[in-house]
């Protein structure tokens, strides 16, 4: 079962339901969170032996996150740590107040004011228990900058954030206001939150670990895309035509590399046949570079319509290297006038930047748009604007919200590409694929990687997968193939890595 990521409201609803059903009290959940946090810190940093000169600085906010911090301090103290507590003033709940009272016989609680920067001299650990997932407004607090500076310092104290580095929105990962803390380790209670995976929040979180606090799995949240089921992508005999015929449209002579990579990727992902359609003057150039991919010449949209009248063609991918302008728009219109699903990327999207509604009017629910942030901003400028800059309040608009709204508006599947790729369908379905933390692949930022992904999606659609399912499978396979290739990757390596990846996926199923 795929892991699911929660909003702050979904997490609160799960806690509230557990308490109403008598599964736990608020104080019991707080105790589990603090105790589990200390265990996880020790497992993550086994070199942090307690006792002796070990000092921990614990920064507590006024709410439940601060209550968790008092529990952490108490359990660290029991292990021999010397804990210095700094707490903000404010109206907290009864549970947080009870945890503060349980700490007070063990040590002082220093007031943490807006301008206070507690001394970190001799500290091995700093605990950020200021706001967690509950922040909804900007906060001016000098301690937030202190946490960020400590997390970035070499050889200084380790910084651990409880649920979320303070100053960030748990739903979007965005900063709320001008400043936000950073951590070397972030502990998510019960389940990860959406904001742990979005934007630059993974860098701010450091490492991410989930702490079990004994809550049942409620099935809430957004799916985090994992490996596709082998049955979904494997071939089980049959003629090549049973595995689909994918079509990739290419551009003029001298601009065919992107389309060739897309065509090769469609073939590697398992399409039974792939045809690259290019202008007549580009046939010779492409024939010299391709063997398994078939070629067809089409000089204009009329000729393309004639080719696409063949009912055996199952899916069309277009955009990489296609060129911009009226000719490209005419090709897009010809493709979308037919019965088969289309995957649009790059120039096929940019060609409609002046009139995106004209494109949306042509799309069907099974079609796929694969914009990166820049292309998304050209097609959906209002949605992109909501994601720009710092957020004034929380919960802040997220890439998930934007992709869902775009899918509804366009009437097609949207893949908003990035390390935090979002897949959204016009019926409201959405999923998150995060190439962050242990699955980060910075070497995937290379020319042609997106073209290869377009081909992979087109190949899977040609094989019979729906647009949402094809995109979900392709984005995971795309990143996993890049991880196998490793640093120094060029785009051609992605498709070349797929056979070995498929072999291992098949072996894992046995």
C-alpha positions in Angstrom: 0.0 0.0 0.0 1.3 3.4 -0.9 2.2 5.8 1.9 -0.1 8.7 2.2 0.7 12.3 3.2 -1.6 14.4 5.3 -2.7 18.0 5.6 -2.6 19.5 9.1 -6.4 19.4 9.2 -6.4 15.7 8.3 -3.9 15.0 11.0 -6.0 16.8 13.6 -9.1 14.9 12.5 -7.4 11.6 13.0 -6.3 12.6 16.5 -9.8 13.9 17.3 -11.4 10.7 16.1 -9.0 8.5 18.1 -9.8 10.6 21.3 -13.6 10.4 20.7 -13.4 6.7 20.3 -11.4 6.3 23.5 -8.3 5.0 21.8 -6.1 7.7 23.5 -6.3 10.9 25.4 -4.6 14.1 24.2 -2.0 13.7 26.9 -1.3 10.1 26.0 -0.7 11.1 22.4 1.6 13.8 23.5 3.5 11.4 25.7 3.8 8.9 22.9 5.1 11.6 20.5 7.8 12.9 22.9 8.9 9.4 23.9 9.0 8.2 20.3 10.9 11.3 19.3 13.7 10.6 21.8 14.0 7.0 20.6 14.1 8.1 17.0 16.8 10.8 17.7 18.9 8.1 19.3 18.5 5.7 16.4 19.3 8.4 13.9 22.3 9.7 15.7 23.7 6.8 17.8 26.9 8.9 18.4 24.9 11.2 20.7 25.5 9.3 23.8 23.6 10.8 26.7 25.0 11.9 30.1 28.2 13.7 31.0 28.5 17.0 29.3 25.7 16.4 26.9 23.4 19.5 26.8 20.1 19.9 25.0 18.4 23.1 24.3 14.6 22.7 23.9 12.5 25.6 22.4 8.8 25.2 23.2 5.9 27.1 21.6 2.6 27.9 23.3 0.6 25.0 21.8 0.7 21.3 21.5 4.0 21.3 19.7 5.5 22.9 22.8 3.8 20.3 24.9 5.6 17.6 22.8 8.9 19.5 23.5 8.4 19.3 27.3 7.9 15.5 27.0 11.1 15.3 24.9 13.0 17.2 27.5 11.7 15.0 30.3 12.8 11.8 28.5 16.2 13.2 27.6 16.6 14.2 31.2 15.8 10.6 32.3 18.6 9.5 30.0 21.1 11.8 31.7 21.0 14.8 29.4 21.2 18.3 30.8 18.2 20.1 29.3 17.6 23.8 29.1 14.0 24.7 28.4 12.9 28.0 26.7 9.2 28.5 26.3 7.1 31.2 24.6 4.3 32.9 26.5 0.8 32.4 25.3 -2.5 30.6 25.9 -1.8 26.9 25.4 -4.2 24.0 25.9 -4.6 21.9 29.0 -2.5 19.0 27.7 0.5 21.3 26.9 0.1 22.9 30.3 0.1 19.5 32.0 3.4 18.5 30.2 5.0 21.7 31.3 3.9 21.1 34.9 5.5 17.6 34.7 8.8 19.1 33.6 9.0 21.9 36.2 10.2 19.7 39.1 13.1 18.7 36.9 14.4 22.1 35.9 13.7 25.8 35.1 11.7 27.1 32.2 13.2 30.2 30.7 11.1 32.8 28.9 11.6 32.9 25.2 10.7 36.4 23.9 10.7 37.7 20.4 14.3 38.9 20.4 15.8 36.1 22.5 18.6 33.9 21.2 19.4 31.3 23.8 23.0 30.4 24.2 24.0 27.2 22.4 27.4 26.9 24.1 28.2 23.3 24.8 24.9 22.1 23.3 24.9 18.8 21.3 21.2 19.0 20.4 18.5 21.6 19.8 14.9 20.7 19.7 12.5 22.9 17.7 9.1 22.5 19.4 7.9 26.0 18.6 5.0 25.6 16.1 5.0 22.3 14.2 2.0 21.9 11.9 -0.1 24.5 13.7 1.4 27.8 12.3 -1.1 30.0 10.5 0.5 33.4 10.6 4.0 35.0 10.3 5.9 35.1 13.6 8.8 37.4 14.4 11.1 35.3 16.6 14.9 35.6 16.7 15.1 31.9 17.7 13.9 30.9 14.2 17.1 32.4 12.7 19.1 30.7 15.5 17.7 27.3 14.5 18.5 27.9 10.8 22.0 29.0 11.5 22.7 26.1 13.8 21.3 23.6 11.2 23.7 25.0 8.6 26.8 25.1 10.8 29.4 22.4 10.5 30.3 20.7 13.8 27.7 22.5 15.8 24.7 21.1 17.7 22.2 18.9 15.7 18.8 20.4 15.2 15.7 18.3 15.3 12.3 19.7 14.4 9.1 18.2 15.8 6.7 17.7 13.0 7.8 20.7 10.9 10.6 23.2 11.0 9.0 26.3 12.6 7.8 29.0 10.2 6.7 26.6 7.4 3.3 25.6 6.3 2.6 21.9 6.9 0.3 21.7 3.8 2.5 23.4 1.2 6.0 23.5 2.6 6.1 27.2 2.0 7.5 29.8 4.4 4.8 31.7 6.3 6.3 35.2 6.5 9.9 36.2 5.8 11.7 33.6 7.9 11.6 29.9 8.7 13.7 27.5 10.7 15.8 24.6 9.3 16.7 21.3 10.8 19.1 18.4 10.4 16.3 15.9 11.2 12.5 16.4 11.1 10.2 14.0 13.0 6.7 13.5 11.5 4.2 12.1 14.0 2.0 9.3 12.7 2.4 10.2 9.0 4.3 12.6 6.8 2.6 15.9 6.0 2.4 17.2 2.4 4.7 20.1 3.2 7.6 17.7 4.0 7.8 16.9 0.3 7.0 20.2 -1.4 9.1 23.0 -2.7 12.3 23.7 -0.8 10.9 22.3 2.4 12.9 19.0 2.1 16.1 20.9 2.2 14.8 22.7 5.4 13.8 19.4 7.0 17.1 17.7 6.6 16.3 14.0 7.1 12.7 12.9 7.6 11.6 10.1 9.9 8.1 9.1 10.9 7.3 8.4 14.6 4.5 6.0 15.3 2.2 7.3 18.0 -0.3 4.4 18.0 -3.0 5.9 15.8 -4.9 3.7 13.4 -4.5 4.1 9.7 -7.5 6.1 8.7 -6.9 5.9 4.9 -6.8 9.7 4.7 -4.4 11.8 2.8 -2.8 12.0 -0.7 -1.0 8.9 -2.1 2.8 9.1 -2.4 3.6 7.4 -5.6 5.7 4.2 -5.3 6.8 1.5 -7.6 4.0 0.5 -10.1 2.6 -3.0 -9.7 4.6 -5.3 -12.0 1.3 -6.6 -13.5 0.6 -3.1 -14.7 3.8 -2.7 -16.7 4.9 -6.2 -17.6 4.4 -7.9 -21.0 2.6 -11.2 -20.9 2.9 -12.6 -24.5 1.0 -11.7 -27.5 1.7 -10.0 -30.8 3.5 -6.6 -30.9 0.2 -4.9 -31.9 -1.3 -6.1 -28.6 1.2 -3.9 -26.7 0.2 -0.7 -28.6 1.4 1.5 -31.3 2.8 4.8 -30.1 3.3 7.8 -32.3 5.8 10.6 -31.6 5.7 13.8 -33.6 9.1 15.4 -34.4 10.3 18.7 -35.7 12.3 20.1 -38.5 15.7 18.9 -39.7 18.4 19.7 -37.1 15.9 19.7 -34.2 15.1 16.0 -34.0 17.1 14.9 -30.9 14.3 15.5 -28.4 11.7 13.6 -30.4 14.1 10.7 -31.1 14.7 10.3 -27.3 11.0 10.4 -26.7 10.4 7.7 -29.4 13.2 5.5 -28.0 11.8 5.8 -24.5 8.3 4.8 -25.7 9.8 1.7 -27.2 11.8 0.9 -24.1 8.8 1.3 -21.8 7.1 -1.5 -23.7 5.1 -0.1 -26.6 4.9 -2.8 -29.3 5.6 -0.4 -32.1 6.7 3.3 -32.3 6.5 5.6 -35.3 8.3 8.9 -35.4 6.4 11.3 -37.7 8.6 14.2 -39.0 8.6 16.7 -41.9 9.8 15.1 -45.2 13.1 17.0 -45.1 13.9 15.4 -41.7 13.4 11.8 -42.8 17.0 11.1 -43.9 18.5 12.6 -40.7 16.3 10.5 -38.5 16.8 7.3 -40.5 20.5 7.6 -39.9 19.9 7.6 -36.1 17.1 5.1 -35.5 16.6 1.4 -36.2 13.8 0.0 -34.1 11.7 3.1 -34.4 9.7 3.4 -37.6 9.5 6.7 -39.6 6.7 8.5 -41.5 6.8 11.8 -43.3 4.1 14.4 -42.9 4.6 17.8 -44.3 1.6 19.5 -42.8 -1.5 19.0 -40.6 -3.5 17.7 -43.5 -1.0 14.9 -44.1 -0.8 14.2 -40.4 -4.6 13.7 -40.2 -4.4 11.2 -43.0 -1.7 9.2 -41.2 -3.7 9.3 -37.9 -6.8 7.9 -39.6 -5.1 4.5 -39.1 -7.2 3.0 -36.2 -4.3 0.8 -35.1 -2.5 3.8 -33.7 -3.1 4.1 -29.9 -1.4 7.2 -28.5 0.4 10.3 -29.7 3.1 12.2 -27.9 4.1 15.7 -29.2 6.0 18.7 -28.2 9.7 17.9 -27.8 11.6 19.6 -30.6 8.4 20.4 -32.5 8.9 24.1 -32.8 6.5 26.9 -31.9 4.0 28.9 -33.9 1.0 28.3 -36.1 2.3 25.1 -37.7 2.6 23.4 -34.2 -0.8 24.6 -33.2 -2.2 23.0 -36.4 -0.5 19.7 -35.6 -1.9 19.8 -32.0 -5.4 20.5 -33.3 -5.0 17.6 -35.8 -4.0 15.2 -33.0 -6.7 16.3 -30.6 -9.4 16.0 -33.3 -8.8 12.2 -33.4 -10.0 9.5 -31.0 -6.7 8.5 -29.4 -5.2 10.0 -26.2 -2.4 12.6 -26.6 0.6 13.5 -24.4 1.5 17.2 -24.8 4.8 18.6 -23.6 7.2 21.5 -24.3 6.4 23.3 -27.6 3.0 21.7 -27.9 2.1 23.6 -24.7 4.0 26.8 -25.4 2.4 27.2 -28.8 -0.8 28.0 -26.9 0.6 30.4 -24.3 -1.2 33.4 -25.8 -4.6 31.5 -25.8 -4.5 28.6 -23.4 -8.3 28.3 -23.4 -8.1 27.4 -27.1 -6.0 24.4 -26.1 -8.3 23.5 -23.1 -11.3 23.5 -25.4 -9.7 20.7 -27.5 -8.6 18.4 -24.6 -10.3 15.2 -23.5 -10.1 13.6 -19.9 -7.6 11.0 -21.1 -5.1 13.5 -22.5 -2.0 14.5 -20.6 -0.2 17.8 -20.2 3.3 17.7 -18.7 4.4 21.2 -17.9 7.4 22.2 -15.9 7.0 25.3 -13.7 7.7 27.8 -16.5 5.2 26.2 -19.0 2.7 25.9 -16.2 2.9 29.6 -15.5 2.3 30.4 -19.2 -0.8 28.2 -19.4 -2.1 28.9 -15.8 -0.7 32.3 -14.8 -3.2 32.9 -12.0 -2.5 29.6 -10.4 1.3 30.1 -10.7 1.0 33.5 -9.1 -0.6 32.0 -6.0 2.5 29.9 -5.5 5.0 32.7 -5.9 6.7 34.4 -3.0 6.2 33.9 0.7 2.8 33.1 2.1 1.0 35.7 4.3 -1.1 33.1 6.1 -1.5 29.4 6.4 -2.6 27.0 5.2 -0.9 28.3 2.0 -1.7 27.4 -1.6 0.4 24.4 -2.6 1.5 22.8 -5.9 -1.1 20.1 -5.2 -3.9 22.7 -5.1 -2.5 24.3 -8.3 -2.3 21.0 -10.2 -5.8 20.0 -9.2 -7.2 23.3 -10.3 -5.3 23.1 -13.5 -6.6 19.6 -14.3 -10.2 20.8 -13.7 -9.7 23.8 -15.9 -8.0 22.0 -18.7 -10.2 18.9 -18.5 -7.1 16.7 -18.8 -4.5 15.0 -16.7 -1.8 17.4 -15.5 1.8 16.4 -14.5 3.3 19.4 -12.8 7.0 18.4 -13.1 9.7 18.9 -10.6 11.5 17.1 -7.7 8.0 17.3 -6.2 5.9 16.2 -9.2 2.2 16.3 -8.9 -0.2 14.2 -10.9 -3.8 15.4 -11.0 -6.9 14.3 -13.0 -10.0 16.4 -13.9 -12.1 14.1 -11.7 -10.2 15.3 -8.6 -7.7 12.4 -8.2 -4.2 13.5 -7.3 -0.9 11.9 -6.2 2.6 13.2 -5.3 5.9 11.8 -6.5 8.8 13.2 -4.5 12.4 12.7 -5.7 13.7 14.1 -2.4 15.5 12.7 0.7 16.8 9.2 -0.2 15.4 9.4 -3.7 16.9 12.7 -4.7 18.4 12.7 -8.2 19.9 16.2 -8.9 21.7 14.8 -11.9 18.3 14.3 -13.6 18.3 18.1 -14.3 19.8 17.6 -17.8 18.7 18.4 -21.3 16.3 15.8 -22.7 15.2 14.2 -19.4 11.7 15.7 -19.9 11.5 14.5 -23.5 12.3 11.0 -22.3 9.5 11.2 -19.8 7.1 12.3 -22.5 8.0 9.2 -24.5 7.6 6.9 -21.5 4.1 8.2 -20.7 3.1 8.0 -24.4 4.3 4.4 -24.5 2.3 3.4 -21.4 -0.8 5.1 -22.7 -0.4 3.3 -26.0 -0.2 0.0 -24.1 -3.6 0.7 -22.6 -3.0 2.5 -19.3 -5.2 5.5 -18.5 -3.5 8.9 -18.4 -3.4 9.2 -14.6 -2.1 5.7 -14.2 0.5 6.0 -17.0 1.9 9.3 -15.6 2.1 7.8 -12.1 4.0 4.8 -13.3 6.3 6.8 -15.6 7.4 9.4 -13.1 8.5 6.7 -10.6 10.3 4.6 -13.3 11.9 7.8 -14.7 13.5 8.7 -11.4 14.4 5.1 -10.5 16.2 4.7 -13.9 18.1 7.9 -13.3 19.1 6.7 -9.8 20.5 3.6 -11.4 22.5 5.6 -14.0 23.9 7.9 -11.3 25.8 11.1 -11.5 27.0 12.0 -15.0 23.7 10.8 -16.5 22.7 12.1 -19.9 19.1 11.7 -21.0 19.7 8.7 -23.3 20.9 6.8 -20.2 17.4 6.8 -18.7 15.7 4.7 -21.3 18.8 2.4 -21.4 18.5 1.7 -17.7 14.9 0.5 -18.0 15.5 -3.1 -19.0 17.7 -3.7 -15.9 15.1 -2.0 -13.7 12.3 -4.1 -15.2 14.3 -7.3 -14.5 14.7 -6.3 -10.9 11.1 -5.4 -10.5 10.1 -8.8 -11.9 12.5 -10.6 -9.6 11.2 -8.8 -6.6 7.7 -10.0 -7.3 8.8 -13.7 -7.3 
